[in-house]
Amino acid sequence: MKRLGILAVLVSSMAWVCAAQTAKSAAPAEIAIHAGKVLDVRTGNYLSDQTIWIDGDRIKAIGKTAEISGQLPAGTKMIDLSNATVLPGLIDCHTHLTMTPYDSGPAGLHASYPRQALTGARNARVTLEAGFTTVRNVGANGYADIALRDAIKAGDVPGPRMLVSGPALGITGGHADNNFLAPQYHWSDDGVADGVDGVTLKVREDIKYGADVIKFMATGGVLSEGDNPALAQYSPEEMKAIVDTAHGLGRKVAAHAHGAIGIKYAVLAGVDSIEHGSYINDEDIQLMKEHGTYLVPTVYLEDWLMENLQTLGLTPSMIEKAKMVLPIAQKNISHAFKEGVKVAFGTDAAVYPHGLNAHEFGKMVSMGLTPLQSIQAATVNAADLIGWSDRVGTLEAGKWADIVAVQGDPLADVHVLENVHFVMKGGEVIKNQ
């Protein structure tokens, strides 16, 4: 009897496993979203009473409900967003998911690379729930962002689609180096590389270990010790070697650049985007327009950082630089907006808490962009910058079913994007309030 009982349990277990495997391998059910309003982010027009037909992880069709509803197969799952405004999933082109606002000073020395990867898992979930279904992560220690990207792809942890850079390149003692340790430790950060040969090797190394994009520090930074944001940190020859090597291996290049001369060198070297641009001047703006270079302005951090400077464990020189650079940046970037430089949305989340990314919209509008332009920066423009216009950035047949919904009209009040009620990534409902 015991043997019969054991046999019954085994048979039952095998049947359960087979059923589970069958269910897992079965094609996902088709989904139809009934949207009250869909924002066409290219034109700024609203399309009313729309149905978005989703098959697997892609949009199969989108159109008037009366036209689509008759085509839906039996058993299609229906989602009612008839009282909401629906947009494409948002894109943030400048994040640091494996970091937090409290890592910028010496306290960051206490976080191991494995700990940073686990911090990234938490921040990835929060970012996704805020409506950002795609991010470009431009700088992480120990290739922790590559591990996070791969864990999200494998379904181990929830998070946005990630394009990642691994360690950012920088000069010895520059913004990508760690200057808190005494000389006896003989320490340099992962991305430190000097000279044409050195930066060429480092770009290749980053790509070897999985980088989708290359990030380098063209100038000094604010939240780093012992450097000057206004000064260039790589020579024009070194910058050109970085860009040529990356482009030759099919990777785009983002340049952290505050100072005007560093921006100029980076644009002439052929970078795809300038991150921050605090001291951008008319010559830089003209060059960026001629070369089609995007500005990723990261402007909301200026407000949050100034309100919280004394609580983050920053050094006196960091605090002094922040007080000097950030007000200048607001003036210069506002001028760049008005001059028509191409803008892609980026937040530098990690300088302030992850999940607040959408506060960038309101700040951009206050500095001169229209609400539609700010939304385009996080959709069609961002998709173009990262090279994914065929996959994300608009709600169209064939693209990933990355969809967000809000209450209200973001063209009238862009702040409604700070409270996203519905998030779908690749046909999977992440959040539905």
ABEGO torsion letter per residue (X at the ends): XAAAAAAAAAAAAAAAAAAAAAAAABBBBBBBBBBABBBBAAAGBBBBGBBBBBBEABBABBEBAAAAAAABBBGBBBBBAAABBBBBBBBBABBBAABBAAAABAAAAABBAAAAAAAAAAAAAAAAAAGBABBBBBEBBGGAAAAAAAAAAAGABBEBBBBBAEBBBBBBGBAABBAABBAAAGBBBAABBBEAAAAAAAAAAAAAAGBABBBBBABBBABBBGBBAABBABBAAAAAAAAAAAAAAGBBBBBBBABAAAAAAAAAAGBABBBGGAABBAAAAAAAAAAGBBBBAGAAAAAAAAAAAAAAGBBAAAAAAAAAAAAAAAAAAAAAAAAGBBBBBBAGBGABBBGAAAAAAAAAAAAGBBAAAAAAAABAAAAAAAGAAAABGBBBBGBBBBBBBBBEBAAABAAAAABBABBBBGGBBABBX
